[in-house]
Amino acid sequence: MNLRTDMTRLGDRRSLLAQVDRLDRHMDRNGLLDSVSKFEGQAFQLILSRAKEAFDLTREDPRLRAKYNHAGTGFGDQLLLARRLCESGCGFVTLNYVNSPQGWDMHGDPGQPATLSIGKQLEQACPPMDHAIATFLEDVAQRGLSEKILLVITGEFGRTPRVNGHNGRDHWGPLCTLALAGGGLKMGQVVGESSPKAEVPKSQPIQPKNLMATIFHVLGIDPHTQYVDQSGRPQYLLPDGAAPIRELI
């Protein structure tokens, strides 16, 4: 992350942006531009500050970086960068891990000759992810950050309990895997139970709103916090019935 625009041109652009904002401010009846100005200020502060150093992985011990990337997928660098961003004060970091031609979309499409069997794809995807995550958690613990950083590992849905006719598995909404580590939560446990064939939850279901409430708990955000939408109506950040995963609190 390097600034490729000289300071004079950057100043000109910032001045022009301010003029446009003033031109449209009389049309702003809900005060939305006040928030926009705040975010613009944060963006310029990010560009002009030393934040870019957080993106420079050459500042890390080469041995630690090599340990992160032992599996050779690049996912280790992503996790190492995530740790550096957290240390620099970044509140949220999102990573997307894909390590096969089909990613995690393992339908076994017969129309794609390069498609591997689901077993081969998992052998290709899982070990590198396991290694990088284990290194990340060890690194975070050694730096005394385990209580301050919450790692959330999940997808948007699960996979069908039965293998399809193409030796793959399709999308499955009733059950999905979720893993949490750190954040001051109670670790070292399995929460919940599925039916014998991993079709549906057997115990009390944990829903997305429970995950959201758990993250709010870690961040110290009041679950009853509201915001005002563009129509001027107050809205809760969390949906009705959202409560943290009680086993973790």
LUMBALO-5657 format. One line per 10 residues: their letters; for each residue z, y, x of N, C-alpha, C. Coordinates in Angstrom, 3 decimals. Atoms other than C-alpha are relative to their C-alpha. Example, Ala and Ser with C-alpha at 12.3 -4.5 7.8 and 13.67 -1.06 7.14 Angstrom:
% LUMBALO-5657
AS	0.000 -1.190 0.890 7.800 -4.500 12.300 0.000 1.200 0.900 | -0.060 -1.190 -0.820 7.140 -1.060 13.670 0.730 1.090 -0.770 .
% end
This chain:
% LUMBALO-5657
MNLRTDMTRL	0.000 -1.193 0.862 0.000 0.000 0.000 0.000 1.237 0.894 | 0.109 -1.190 -0.836 -1.274 3.062 1.879 -0.681 1.111 -0.789 | 0.577 -1.155 0.667 -2.094 6.569 0.646 -1.324 0.331 0.673 | 1.325 -0.216 -0.573 -5.859 6.986 1.156 -0.528 1.421 -0.284 | 0.405 -1.372 0.329 -6.048 10.544 -0.250 0.856 0.976 0.798 | -0.787 -0.941 -0.787 -5.063 13.472 1.979 0.858 0.855 -0.927 | -1.002 -0.696 0.796 -2.173 15.649 0.828 -0.588 1.193 -0.758 | 0.602 -1.154 0.687 -4.381 18.650 -0.043 -0.685 -0.437 -1.287 | 0.690 0.494 1.185 -6.547 16.650 -2.441 0.993 -0.537 -1.021 | -1.017 0.502 0.916 -3.484 14.967 -3.896 0.672 1.163 -0.733 .
GDRRSLLAQV	-0.594 -1.166 0.636 -1.941 18.386 -4.538 -0.925 0.610 -1.045 | 0.979 -0.529 0.958 -5.161 19.564 -6.233 -0.007 -0.845 -1.276 | 0.013 0.886 1.162 -5.141 16.537 -8.515 1.263 0.174 -0.836 | -1.257 -0.174 0.723 -1.507 17.040 -9.398 0.002 1.330 -0.758 | 0.088 -1.300 0.656 -2.166 20.710 -10.211 -0.895 -0.076 -1.232 | 0.911 0.158 1.129 -5.113 19.789 -12.443 0.667 -0.769 -1.131 | -0.704 0.790 1.010 -3.007 17.187 -14.240 1.008 0.867 -0.747 | -0.980 -0.887 0.631 -0.311 19.801 -14.892 -0.684 0.970 -0.955 | 0.731 -0.924 0.871 -2.918 22.198 -16.350 -0.440 -0.691 -1.285 | 0.403 0.750 1.188 -4.240 19.517 -18.705 1.195 -0.250 -0.910 .
DRLDRHMDRN	-1.217 0.237 0.791 -0.692 18.714 -19.800 0.387 1.260 -0.773 | -0.359 -1.241 0.683 -0.027 22.381 -20.603 -0.965 0.300 -1.140 | 1.011 -0.247 1.022 -3.276 22.583 -22.560 0.286 -0.783 -1.276 | -0.217 0.859 1.159 -2.298 19.693 -24.846 1.429 0.026 -0.526 | -1.409 0.081 0.383 1.431 20.331 -25.064 0.259 0.608 -1.387 | -0.216 -0.601 1.314 1.102 22.532 -28.155 -0.334 -0.968 -1.122 | 0.345 1.010 1.001 -0.325 19.494 -29.974 1.055 -1.095 -0.097 | -1.010 1.057 -0.060 2.677 17.328 -29.082 1.172 0.353 -0.909 | -1.034 -0.327 0.973 4.980 17.331 -32.098 1.224 -0.912 0.114 | -1.099 0.963 -0.105 7.172 14.358 -31.190 0.648 -0.023 1.373 .
GLLDSVSKFE	-0.594 -0.037 -1.326 8.003 15.259 -27.605 -0.458 -1.125 0.900 | 0.460 1.144 -0.795 5.948 12.360 -26.243 -0.387 0.421 1.415 | 0.429 -0.440 -1.324 4.583 14.426 -23.359 1.172 0.204 0.947 | -1.170 -0.124 -0.869 8.115 14.985 -22.099 0.236 -1.303 0.754 | -0.146 1.314 -0.639 8.338 11.250 -21.427 -1.132 -0.247 0.978 | 1.147 0.194 -0.892 4.836 11.213 -19.945 0.221 0.755 1.307 | -0.243 -0.794 -1.206 5.803 13.995 -17.526 1.017 -0.681 0.903 | -1.026 0.698 -0.781 8.859 12.014 -16.445 -0.614 -1.167 0.765 | 0.621 1.148 -0.653 6.773 8.915 -15.702 -0.991 0.443 1.075 | 0.912 -0.531 -1.014 4.157 11.003 -13.879 0.777 0.396 1.254 .
GQAFQLILSR	-0.828 -0.374 -1.142 6.933 12.388 -11.690 0.440 -1.204 0.798 | -0.400 1.225 -0.688 8.128 8.877 -10.911 -1.173 -0.586 0.781 | 1.179 0.547 -0.679 4.571 7.831 -10.036 -0.279 0.753 1.295 | 0.227 -0.784 -1.219 4.131 10.694 -7.561 1.110 -0.239 1.021 | -1.105 0.279 -0.915 7.568 10.019 -6.118 -0.219 -1.328 0.713 | 0.273 1.310 -0.594 6.540 6.400 -5.541 -1.061 0.118 1.090 | 1.098 -0.151 -0.960 3.338 7.454 -3.778 0.445 0.717 1.267 | -0.347 -0.863 -1.118 4.955 10.057 -1.558 1.259 -0.435 0.754 | -1.247 0.422 -0.630 8.217 8.282 -0.729 -0.271 -1.125 1.006 | 0.109 1.115 -0.953 8.915 5.454 1.702 -0.122 -1.340 -0.715 .
AKEAFDLTRE	0.064 1.241 0.776 8.439 2.925 -1.107 -1.067 -0.953 0.533 | 1.076 0.859 -0.495 5.231 1.686 0.513 0.491 -0.974 1.066 | -0.527 0.905 -1.015 7.358 0.146 3.265 0.459 -1.319 -0.609 | -0.442 1.233 0.652 8.662 -2.370 0.728 -1.142 -1.000 -0.120 | 1.162 0.873 0.141 5.129 -3.740 0.444 -0.492 -0.546 1.346 | 0.456 0.383 -1.338 4.768 -4.207 4.201 0.754 -1.238 0.472 | -0.663 1.253 -0.363 5.584 -7.862 4.875 0.081 -0.204 1.505 | -0.084 0.141 -1.460 5.024 -7.408 8.612 1.360 0.457 0.515 | -1.339 -0.428 -0.385 8.492 -5.838 8.675 1.012 -1.149 -0.076 | -0.889 1.155 0.108 9.998 -9.256 7.898 -0.045 -0.849 1.266 .
DPRLRAKYNH	-0.049 0.958 -1.108 11.066 -11.809 10.482 -1.126 -1.021 -0.201 | 1.117 0.955 0.152 7.922 -13.940 11.094 0.474 -1.408 -0.322 | -0.510 1.342 0.276 10.080 -17.080 10.997 0.366 -0.160 -1.467 | -0.342 0.069 1.416 11.374 -16.246 7.533 -1.263 -0.017 -0.846 | 1.254 -0.024 0.763 7.896 -15.431 6.293 -0.711 -1.349 0.079 | 0.611 1.320 -0.155 6.612 -18.719 7.698 0.715 -1.041 -0.852 | -0.766 0.928 0.825 9.413 -20.540 5.899 -0.376 0.143 -1.469 | 0.432 -0.237 1.374 8.440 -18.928 2.600 -1.360 -0.642 -0.263 | 1.388 0.425 0.192 4.805 -19.923 3.145 -0.289 -1.363 0.606 | 0.173 1.317 -0.610 5.381 -23.406 4.513 -1.068 -0.826 -0.709 .
AGTGFGDQLL	0.960 0.800 0.768 3.262 -24.874 1.694 -1.404 0.587 0.054 | 1.321 -0.571 -0.226 0.395 -22.495 2.488 -0.758 0.416 -1.246 | 0.687 -0.395 1.233 -0.355 -21.221 -1.046 -0.060 1.511 -0.208 | -0.083 -1.435 0.238 0.454 -17.508 -0.757 1.074 0.378 -0.994 | -1.063 -0.276 0.963 3.093 -17.850 -3.448 1.278 0.411 0.716 | -1.166 -0.383 -0.791 5.727 -17.576 -0.743 0.001 1.483 0.306 | 0.108 -1.438 -0.267 4.458 -14.111 0.193 0.329 0.808 -1.257 | -0.287 -0.704 1.247 4.644 -13.098 -3.463 1.508 0.067 -0.251 | -1.447 0.028 0.215 8.280 -14.177 -3.720 0.729 0.847 1.050 | -0.602 -0.829 -1.040 9.144 -12.529 -0.410 -0.173 1.474 -0.339 .
LARRLCESGC	0.245 -1.376 0.413 7.550 -9.314 -1.635 0.895 0.369 -1.192 | -0.873 -0.253 1.152 9.497 -9.639 -4.893 1.421 0.300 0.452 | -1.350 -0.254 -0.509 12.751 -9.848 -2.940 0.103 1.387 0.628 | 0.005 -1.314 -0.643 11.825 -6.757 -0.925 -0.026 1.113 -1.049 | 0.064 -1.003 1.057 10.981 -4.834 -4.097 1.345 0.131 -0.707 | -1.326 -0.040 0.626 14.310 -5.790 -5.669 0.989 0.742 0.891 | -0.891 -0.688 -0.939 16.138 -4.633 -2.553 -0.260 1.503 0.019 | 0.365 -1.416 -0.025 14.286 -1.313 -2.811 0.302 0.699 -1.318 | -0.390 -0.612 1.259 15.520 -0.759 -6.356 -0.936 -0.235 -1.153 | 0.919 0.302 1.103 12.667 -2.146 -8.430 0.730 -0.834 -1.051 .
GFVTLNYVNS	-0.756 0.668 1.053 14.094 -3.231 -11.798 -0.622 -1.296 -0.482 | 0.686 1.189 0.495 11.454 -5.800 -12.794 -1.179 -0.327 0.911 | 1.145 0.470 -0.780 8.965 -7.866 -10.798 -0.561 -1.228 -0.717 | 0.633 1.125 0.688 6.477 -10.240 -12.464 -1.006 -0.667 0.932 | 0.930 0.777 -0.810 4.642 -13.002 -10.600 -0.730 -1.004 -0.896 | 0.789 1.011 0.710 1.884 -15.271 -11.869 -0.488 -1.009 1.021 | 0.335 1.027 -0.995 1.557 -18.533 -9.961 -1.087 -0.917 -0.532 | 1.111 0.906 0.344 -1.746 -20.407 -10.128 -0.429 -0.684 1.287 | 0.347 0.704 -1.236 -2.533 -23.127 -7.606 -0.887 -1.212 -0.262 | 1.003 1.036 0.220 -5.347 -25.235 -9.020 -1.158 0.656 -0.726 .
PQGWDMHGDP	1.149 -0.635 0.672 -8.837 -24.564 -10.431 0.276 0.361 -1.448 | -0.297 -0.252 1.406 -7.431 -24.723 -13.965 1.366 0.657 -0.196 | -1.334 -0.544 0.144 -4.032 -23.173 -13.218 0.911 -1.023 -0.653 | -0.869 0.920 0.749 -1.524 -24.684 -15.642 -0.672 -0.455 -1.292 | 0.719 0.346 1.228 -4.173 -25.111 -18.355 -0.658 -1.365 0.181 | 0.430 1.338 -0.422 -4.459 -28.852 -17.825 -0.489 -0.845 -1.174 | 0.562 0.719 1.136 -6.639 -29.973 -20.741 -0.804 -1.232 0.416 | 0.854 1.105 -0.420 -8.718 -32.346 -18.634 -1.399 0.125 -0.570 | 1.306 -0.287 0.594 -12.029 -30.742 -19.685 -1.084 -0.856 0.648 | 1.035 0.872 -0.590 -14.790 -33.371 -19.235 -1.258 0.765 0.380 .
GQPATLSIGK	1.180 -0.793 -0.323 -17.372 -30.577 -19.040 0.074 0.658 1.363 | -0.165 -0.580 -1.330 -15.985 -29.467 -15.681 0.253 -1.126 1.005 | -0.140 1.121 -0.949 -16.620 -32.100 -12.983 1.113 0.207 1.018 | -1.024 -0.266 -1.014 -14.166 -30.348 -10.655 1.417 -0.166 -0.545 | -1.321 0.115 0.606 -11.320 -30.862 -13.112 0.739 -1.228 0.521 | -0.812 1.113 -0.473 -8.557 -33.006 -11.638 0.815 -0.562 -1.150 | -0.904 0.566 0.993 -6.363 -35.352 -13.616 1.270 0.821 -0.009 | -1.214 -0.800 0.100 -3.143 -33.800 -14.835 0.999 -0.384 1.082 | -0.904 0.438 -1.061 -1.198 -35.908 -12.332 -0.349 0.646 1.330 | 0.442 -0.597 -1.255 -3.287 -34.625 -9.418 0.260 1.505 0.011 .
QLEQACPPMD	-0.238 -1.442 0.074 -2.990 -31.045 -10.632 1.473 0.322 0.212 | -1.430 -0.231 -0.165 0.794 -31.300 -10.843 0.423 -0.249 1.444 | -0.298 0.260 -1.404 0.923 -32.807 -7.359 -0.441 1.173 0.869 | 0.521 -1.131 -0.753 -1.080 -29.827 -6.165 0.812 1.260 -0.248 | -0.639 -1.254 0.393 0.877 -27.146 -8.033 1.511 0.023 0.210 | -1.468 -0.031 0.061 4.527 -28.205 -8.175 0.706 0.068 1.363 | -0.743 -0.054 -1.271 5.650 -28.934 -4.571 -0.020 1.362 0.681 | -0.033 -1.329 -0.629 4.502 -25.554 -3.176 0.881 0.981 -0.761 | -0.837 -0.893 0.796 6.200 -23.756 -6.062 1.476 -0.311 0.225 | -1.396 0.403 -0.222 9.420 -25.752 -5.614 0.501 0.514 1.352 .
HAIATFLEDV	-0.413 -0.409 -1.348 9.508 -24.982 -1.882 0.214 1.503 0.067 | -0.099 -1.452 -0.077 8.870 -21.248 -2.271 1.206 0.509 -0.786 | -1.137 -0.435 0.809 11.462 -20.879 -5.039 1.315 -0.355 0.684 | -1.213 0.396 -0.714 14.067 -22.821 -3.054 0.273 0.943 1.159 | -0.154 -0.936 -1.116 13.439 -20.557 -0.052 0.459 1.359 -0.501 | -0.381 -1.283 0.588 13.710 -17.463 -2.248 1.476 0.004 -0.374 | -1.395 0.052 0.444 17.042 -18.545 -3.750 0.950 -0.066 1.195 | -0.822 0.072 -1.209 18.430 -19.427 -0.310 0.054 1.362 0.694 | 0.079 -1.309 -0.645 17.266 -16.094 1.108 0.844 1.022 -0.759 | -0.755 -0.939 0.838 18.738 -14.129 -1.802 1.502 -0.247 0.151 .
AQRGLSEKIL	-1.421 0.330 -0.141 22.056 -15.978 -1.480 0.550 0.464 1.346 | -0.447 -0.397 -1.327 22.286 -15.324 2.267 0.146 1.519 0.129 | -0.080 -1.459 -0.024 21.776 -11.613 1.604 1.036 0.538 -0.983 | -1.024 -0.423 0.943 24.537 -11.563 -1.006 -0.556 0.630 -1.261 | 0.665 -0.622 1.144 22.107 -10.716 -3.811 -0.092 -0.912 -1.223 | 0.142 0.951 1.101 22.471 -13.764 -6.062 0.543 0.538 -1.316 | -0.597 -0.547 1.217 24.676 -11.884 -8.506 -0.823 1.165 -0.555 | 0.731 -1.202 0.401 22.272 -8.939 -8.639 -1.444 -0.284 -0.405 | 1.393 0.335 0.294 18.913 -10.721 -8.966 -0.035 -1.211 -0.924 | 0.187 1.112 0.937 18.009 -12.905 -11.951 -1.439 -0.478 0.093 .
LVITGEFGRT	1.324 0.615 -0.052 15.079 -15.274 -11.481 -0.249 -0.726 -1.315 | 0.381 0.640 1.264 13.349 -16.319 -14.708 -1.326 -0.713 0.214 | 1.216 0.798 -0.163 10.769 -19.130 -14.610 -0.363 -0.577 -1.359 | 0.410 0.507 1.309 8.854 -19.827 -17.790 -1.483 0.262 -0.223 | 1.357 -0.265 0.465 5.493 -19.853 -19.552 0.070 0.430 -1.451 | -0.021 -0.443 1.391 4.410 -18.849 -23.028 0.056 -1.160 -0.990 | -0.116 1.178 0.857 4.340 -22.414 -24.424 0.040 -1.249 0.872 | -0.038 1.252 -0.737 4.672 -26.055 -23.442 -1.323 -0.747 -0.092 | 1.190 0.851 0.057 2.210 -28.941 -23.292 0.260 -1.151 -0.965 | -0.132 1.065 0.994 1.541 -31.642 -25.843 0.720 -1.210 0.585 .
PRVNGHNGRD	-0.726 1.166 -0.502 3.879 -34.655 -25.525 -0.919 -1.175 0.327 | 0.935 1.114 -0.213 0.887 -36.996 -25.646 -1.210 0.459 0.794 | 1.207 -0.273 -0.769 -1.983 -37.118 -23.170 -1.208 -0.112 -0.925 | 1.181 0.033 0.876 -5.297 -36.304 -24.862 -1.051 -0.976 0.521 | 1.044 0.947 -0.361 -8.538 -38.261 -24.646 -0.693 0.296 1.306 | 0.632 -0.382 -1.262 -9.565 -36.451 -21.466 0.999 -0.041 1.150 | -1.037 0.144 -1.027 -6.442 -37.376 -19.479 0.633 1.354 0.326 | -0.647 -1.293 -0.167 -4.978 -33.912 -20.021 0.984 0.242 -1.125 | -0.964 -0.364 1.050 -2.422 -32.142 -22.215 -0.335 1.400 -0.502 | 0.406 -1.253 0.629 -3.053 -29.314 -24.653 1.203 0.914 -0.250 .
HWGPLCTLAL	-1.060 -0.969 0.281 -1.047 -26.293 -25.806 0.964 -0.559 -1.039 | -1.046 0.536 0.875 2.255 -27.043 -27.547 1.087 1.055 -0.192 | -0.931 -1.071 0.265 4.395 -24.385 -29.198 1.449 -0.398 -0.252 | -1.382 0.315 0.397 7.497 -26.278 -30.421 1.005 -0.147 1.141 | -0.943 0.229 -1.098 8.967 -26.868 -26.937 -0.588 0.560 1.290 | 0.449 -0.620 -1.248 8.781 -25.021 -23.613 1.136 -0.031 1.009 | -0.992 0.039 -1.063 10.555 -25.150 -20.275 0.406 1.415 0.406 | -0.545 -1.275 -0.450 12.794 -22.283 -19.163 1.039 -0.277 1.073 | -0.985 0.146 -1.080 14.732 -21.993 -15.910 0.482 1.380 0.427 | -0.610 -1.249 -0.436 17.139 -19.239 -14.863 0.854 -0.257 1.236 .
AGGGLKMGQV	-0.842 0.122 -1.195 18.878 -18.637 -11.539 0.522 1.370 0.387 | -0.603 -1.238 -0.478 21.309 -15.953 -10.399 0.450 0.909 -1.125 | -0.362 -0.997 0.990 22.149 -12.754 -12.223 1.439 -0.047 -0.478 | -1.375 0.109 0.429 25.836 -13.630 -12.404 0.224 -0.991 -1.130 | -0.128 0.993 1.070 25.165 -16.390 -14.950 0.598 -1.297 0.552 | -0.566 1.289 -0.394 26.794 -19.837 -14.908 -1.132 -0.969 0.312 | 1.100 0.838 -0.453 24.477 -22.026 -12.884 0.415 -1.472 0.066 | -0.273 1.410 -0.220 24.215 -25.768 -12.203 0.156 -0.810 -1.265 | -0.122 0.733 1.250 23.733 -26.990 -15.754 -1.342 -0.061 -0.718 | 1.148 0.128 0.898 21.124 -28.186 -18.220 0.470 0.403 -1.386 .
VGESSPKAEV	-0.377 -0.506 1.322 21.286 -26.335 -21.517 -1.025 -0.491 -1.021 | 0.891 0.477 1.049 19.848 -27.994 -24.611 -0.547 -1.388 0.266 | 0.538 1.362 -0.079 18.196 -31.320 -25.294 -1.192 -0.109 -0.944 | 1.191 0.188 0.822 14.815 -32.387 -26.628 0.024 -1.382 -0.643 | 0.189 1.339 0.557 13.722 -35.341 -28.718 -0.457 -0.928 1.117 | 0.307 0.948 -1.092 13.070 -38.531 -26.684 -1.382 0.181 0.623 | 1.357 -0.156 -0.524 9.349 -37.764 -26.318 -0.342 1.466 0.297 | 0.190 -1.422 -0.324 9.854 -34.050 -25.600 -0.944 0.687 -0.979 | 0.847 -0.599 1.034 8.294 -33.058 -28.890 0.611 1.272 -0.582 | -0.693 -1.133 0.618 10.889 -30.710 -30.419 1.424 0.055 0.536 .
PKSQPIQPKN	-1.408 -0.064 -0.416 14.407 -29.453 -29.623 0.857 -0.940 -0.852 | -0.963 0.841 0.712 17.106 -31.953 -30.529 1.290 0.769 -0.253 | -1.181 -0.843 0.150 19.939 -29.474 -29.996 -0.411 1.338 -0.600 | 0.292 -1.325 0.539 20.171 -25.894 -31.236 -1.107 0.665 0.812 | 1.117 -0.590 -0.754 16.843 -24.240 -30.303 0.381 1.307 0.682 | -0.115 -1.274 -0.707 16.824 -21.472 -27.710 -1.335 0.714 -0.180 | 1.216 -0.722 0.346 14.315 -18.860 -28.814 -0.242 1.154 0.968 | 0.294 -1.132 -0.887 12.555 -16.018 -26.972 1.001 1.142 -0.141 | -0.961 -1.096 0.182 14.999 -13.535 -28.505 1.321 -0.287 0.711 | -1.207 0.344 -0.752 17.869 -15.463 -26.872 -0.182 0.281 1.486 .
LMATIFHVLG	0.297 -0.348 -1.394 16.191 -15.095 -23.489 0.072 1.506 0.195 | -0.041 -1.460 -0.087 15.717 -11.381 -24.135 1.436 0.509 -0.005 | -1.393 -0.434 0.085 19.373 -10.993 -25.111 0.767 -0.351 1.270 | -0.645 0.397 -1.256 20.448 -12.880 -21.968 -0.353 0.981 1.111 | 0.422 -0.976 -1.010 18.414 -10.517 -19.782 0.686 1.340 -0.246 | -0.728 -1.232 0.323 19.941 -7.544 -21.624 1.444 -0.085 0.497 | -1.384 0.200 -0.443 23.388 -9.002 -20.860 0.103 0.193 1.510 | -0.020 -0.112 -1.463 22.586 -9.288 -17.146 -0.185 1.458 0.428 | 0.289 -1.385 -0.353 21.254 -5.728 -17.072 1.058 0.971 -0.516 | -1.032 -0.872 0.539 24.256 -4.386 -18.970 -0.508 0.947 -1.070 .
IDPHTQYVDQ	0.576 -0.826 1.063 22.124 -3.021 -21.819 0.639 -0.384 -1.333 | -0.585 0.231 1.321 23.796 -2.657 -25.206 -1.034 -0.671 -0.899 | 0.978 0.703 0.849 22.089 -5.217 -27.510 -0.359 0.757 -1.270 | 0.277 -0.790 1.207 22.246 -2.664 -30.332 -0.757 1.290 0.321 | 0.735 -1.193 -0.399 20.234 -0.091 -28.385 -1.246 0.190 -0.870 | 1.169 -0.321 0.816 17.567 1.655 -30.445 -0.905 0.981 0.744 | 0.921 -1.028 -0.455 14.491 3.712 -29.673 -0.714 0.550 -1.230 | 0.715 -0.625 1.109 12.485 6.062 -31.890 -1.493 -0.213 0.205 | 1.433 0.279 -0.141 8.897 4.928 -32.512 -0.814 1.259 -0.288 | 0.870 -1.162 0.120 5.893 7.235 -32.849 0.014 0.601 -1.399 .
SGRPQYLLPD	-0.109 -0.534 1.365 6.490 7.600 -36.582 1.348 0.672 -0.234 | -1.300 -0.625 0.125 9.997 8.885 -35.901 1.076 -0.904 -0.549 | -0.970 0.941 0.549 11.747 5.750 -37.116 0.756 -0.720 1.110 | -0.767 0.746 -1.014 14.579 4.101 -35.152 -0.294 -1.491 -0.074 | 0.273 1.432 -0.084 13.861 0.560 -33.984 0.950 -0.618 1.016 | -0.831 0.718 -0.955 16.137 -1.976 -32.321 -0.880 -0.629 1.074 | 0.734 0.643 -1.082 15.018 -3.263 -28.935 -0.016 -1.514 -0.160 | -0.090 1.441 0.218 16.182 -6.774 -29.860 -0.157 -0.315 -1.480 | 0.141 0.373 1.411 15.240 -8.585 -33.083 1.317 -0.494 -0.586 | -1.204 0.477 0.680 17.806 -9.684 -35.660 0.405 -1.384 0.505 .
GAAPIRELI	-0.520 1.297 -0.398 20.022 -12.558 -34.580 -0.122 -0.314 1.478 | 0.131 0.245 -1.444 19.325 -12.161 -30.870 1.372 -0.019 0.653 | -1.288 0.139 -0.699 22.273 -13.397 -28.819 -0.245 -0.713 1.323 | 0.182 0.674 -1.295 22.601 -14.433 -25.155 0.228 -1.506 -0.109 | -0.212 1.454 -0.068 22.447 -18.127 -24.290 1.462 -0.226 0.386 | -1.460 -0.033 -0.156 26.170 -18.778 -24.696 0.492 -0.866 1.166 | -0.431 0.861 -1.099 26.397 -21.587 -22.119 -0.085 0.691 1.360 | 0.214 -0.689 -1.279 25.294 -19.158 -19.400 0.924 1.181 0.217 | -0.814 -1.207 -0.074 27.714 -16.352 -20.161 1.440 -0.346 0.398 .
% end
